[in-house]
Amino acid sequence: MAAESLLEFPCDFPLKIMGANQADFAQTIAAIVARHAPDFDAASIEMRPSKAGNYMSLTCTVRAVSQVQLDELYRELTSHPMVKVVL
């Protein structure tokens, strides 16, 4: 039987989320992440504006418990209109 994931769960998993530099971008992303990882601490978000200040990069590290959890979080983030890229 093939392994579903190369990750061993639970694990700390960093997600980089990029979008337009809007006032409520970080709060919106934090709320989405917290829905999928209830123990996520929004204070741990690392924020980096682009050189011109038009975009914001957020690094959110979650305690991932399953591949399904990560897939659902990734799906919700990538479908959000404020989000340009999720890595």
C-alpha positions, 0 to 999 in steps of 0.5 A: 500500500502506497503512503498517502503523504511523505509527511509524518503527522503531527508536524509543524508545517509552514505555509507561505501565503501571498496577496495584495497588501490590504488592511485586513489581509493578515486577519482574513488569512489568520481566520481561515488558518484557525478554522483548519488548525484550531491551535494556530496562534495568529501572533506567530504569523511572519509578515513581509511586504514586497519591495514596492509595498503592493503585496504582502507575504505571510508565513503561517506555521500550523501544527498539521495532524493529517494530509486531509487537513492540509489539503482542505486548508490549501483549497480554502486559501487558494480559492480566496479572492485576496490570495494570489499564491500559496506555497 
